[in-house]
Amino acid sequence: MSKKLAEVPYDTGKSYDFYEDKLLVDYREISYGSIVGYGYLLTHKSNSVNFIPVSNSTTFTIYFDLGGEKFQFGRYANGAMAFKTSKQKTVDLIFSEVYKCLEILIAPLVFEKCLNTLRGAGELKIGGLTISGTELSKKGLFGGVKTLPLSEYETTTIAQGAVKVYGRNKKLFFSCPLSVINAPLTGAILETLTTSG
């Protein structure tokens, strides 16, 4: 019997349960071994009428690629005016706890799978970005392919719900939302490639 490592309550008598080898979400059992990719998104939106704030909302969604099957779960809360309600603050807190569990229990396993795909197939796709052992490539704006040699790769940042890949002189080469499968791992994968090679 697998040991429960974390429980993240999200409603009365309901929780996301993280075990040593699986996650239980709304009675659905997801084996960590079946997860080949993940992404997530936390959003805060405000709505206004004639520039006057009338409502706002907080949403998070976790996305899994289970080897061909897509699965997602999350929470949502809204409030009047421009002030965050206690329910919205709770959604933020739930996301924070789920995120910690993802990073500790799931991300390392998926990271290894990504590296194995890269070694086996010679390339790895994350959204519109293709990573190979020597370069990064993406479709150009007007067709064709734009490339960035790994030797010219500089850094990857995560901010405002997006991952951004930069070449020399902090020139933006690629960006995509963190909801794209395996986007959160882009920086770690590129760091491994550029430091080991």
C-alpha positions in Angstrom: 0.0 0.0 0.0 1.4 3.3 -1.1 1.9 5.9 1.7 0.1 9.3 1.5 2.7 12.1 1.5 0.5 15.2 1.2 -3.1 16.2 1.3 -4.3 19.5 -0.1 -7.9 20.2 0.9 -10.0 22.2 -1.6 -13.5 21.8 -0.3 -15.4 20.3 2.6 -14.3 16.7 2.9 -12.4 16.9 -0.5 -8.7 17.0 -1.2 -6.0 16.4 -3.7 -4.1 13.4 -2.3 -0.5 12.9 -3.2 0.9 9.4 -2.5 4.4 8.0 -3.0 3.5 6.8 -6.5 0.1 8.3 -7.4 -2.2 11.3 -7.2 -6.0 11.1 -6.4 -8.1 13.8 -8.0 -11.9 13.6 -7.6 -11.8 9.8 -7.3 -9.5 9.6 -10.3 -6.2 7.8 -9.6 -3.2 9.0 -11.7 0.0 7.0 -11.5 3.1 9.2 -11.5 4.6 6.7 -14.0 1.8 7.5 -16.5 2.5 11.2 -16.6 4.7 12.1 -19.6 4.2 15.9 -19.3 2.7 18.6 -17.2 1.9 22.3 -17.2 0.0 24.8 -15.0 -1.5 28.2 -15.0 -2.5 30.6 -12.3 -4.5 33.6 -13.5 -5.9 36.7 -11.8 -8.4 38.6 -14.0 -10.2 41.9 -13.3 -13.3 43.1 -15.2 -14.2 46.8 -15.5 -17.0 48.9 -16.9 -15.9 52.4 -18.1 -12.6 51.8 -16.4 -14.3 51.1 -13.0 -13.4 47.7 -11.5 -16.6 45.6 -11.1 -15.3 42.1 -10.5 -12.2 39.9 -10.4 -11.4 36.2 -10.5 -8.6 33.8 -9.5 -8.2 30.5 -11.4 -5.6 27.8 -11.5 -5.4 24.7 -13.8 -3.0 21.8 -13.7 -2.5 20.0 -17.1 -1.2 16.5 -17.5 -0.3 14.5 -20.6 -0.8 10.9 -19.7 0.7 9.5 -22.8 -2.0 10.5 -25.3 -4.7 11.2 -22.8 -5.1 14.8 -21.6 -6.2 15.4 -18.0 -6.7 18.6 -16.1 -8.0 19.9 -12.8 -8.1 23.1 -10.8 -10.1 25.6 -8.9 -11.9 28.9 -9.5 -13.2 31.8 -7.4 -14.5 35.3 -8.1 -15.4 38.4 -6.2 -17.0 41.8 -6.6 -15.0 45.0 -7.1 -11.2 45.0 -7.2 -10.7 43.3 -3.8 -9.6 39.6 -3.4 -12.1 37.6 -1.5 -11.1 35.0 1.1 -12.2 32.3 -1.4 -9.8 33.7 -4.0 -7.0 33.8 -1.4 -7.8 30.2 -0.7 -7.5 29.3 -4.4 -4.0 30.9 -4.4 -3.1 28.9 -1.3 -4.4 25.6 -2.8 -2.4 26.3 -6.0 0.8 27.0 -3.9 0.5 23.7 -2.1 -0.3 21.7 -5.3 2.6 23.3 -7.0 5.0 22.3 -4.2 3.8 18.7 -4.6 4.2 18.8 -8.4 7.8 20.1 -8.1 8.8 17.5 -5.5 7.0 14.4 -6.6 6.2 14.7 -10.3 8.6 17.2 -12.0 11.8 15.0 -11.4 10.2 12.0 -13.0 8.9 13.9 -16.0 12.3 15.7 -16.4 14.0 12.3 -16.7 11.5 11.2 -19.3 12.1 14.4 -21.3 15.9 13.8 -21.2 15.3 10.2 -22.3 13.2 11.3 -25.2 15.9 13.8 -26.2 18.6 11.1 -26.1 16.4 8.5 -27.8 14.8 10.6 -30.6 17.4 13.2 -30.9 14.9 16.0 -30.2 12.3 17.1 -27.8 9.3 19.4 -28.5 7.9 21.8 -26.0 5.0 23.7 -27.6 6.5 25.4 -30.7 10.1 24.9 -29.6 12.2 22.0 -30.7 15.3 21.2 -28.6 18.1 19.0 -30.1 21.6 18.3 -28.8 23.1 21.2 -30.7 20.4 23.8 -31.2 16.9 25.2 -30.5 14.5 25.8 -33.4 11.1 27.2 -34.0 8.9 28.2 -37.0 9.6 31.7 -38.3 7.0 34.4 -38.5 6.7 34.2 -42.3 7.5 30.5 -42.7 10.9 28.8 -42.6 12.7 27.8 -39.4 14.6 30.0 -37.0 17.4 28.4 -35.0 19.6 29.2 -32.0 22.7 27.2 -31.5 23.0 25.9 -27.9 26.4 27.7 -27.7 24.4 31.0 -28.0 21.7 30.1 -25.5 21.9 32.4 -22.4 19.0 31.9 -20.0 15.4 30.9 -19.4 13.0 32.9 -17.2 9.6 32.2 -15.8 7.4 35.3 -15.1 3.7 36.3 -15.4 2.6 32.8 -16.4 5.1 32.4 -19.3 8.5 30.8 -19.9 10.9 32.8 -22.0 14.1 31.5 -23.7 16.9 34.1 -24.4 19.9 33.9 -26.6 23.0 36.1 -26.4 22.6 39.7 -25.3 19.2 38.8 -23.7 17.5 38.6 -27.1 14.2 36.8 -26.8 14.1 33.6 -28.9 11.0 31.8 -27.7 8.1 32.2 -25.2 5.0 30.2 -24.4 2.5 30.0 -21.5 3.3 27.7 -18.6 0.1 25.8 -19.4 2.0 24.3 -22.4 3.0 20.7 -21.6 6.5 20.6 -20.1 7.0 24.4 -20.5 7.9 24.6 -16.7 10.9 22.3 -17.3 12.3 24.2 -20.3 15.0 26.0 -18.2 16.1 22.9 -16.4 16.4 20.9 -19.6 18.4 23.6 -21.4 20.6 24.1 -18.3 21.4 20.4 -18.3 22.2 20.4 -22.0 24.5 23.4 -21.9 26.4 22.4 -18.8 26.9 18.8 -19.7 27.9 19.4 -23.3 
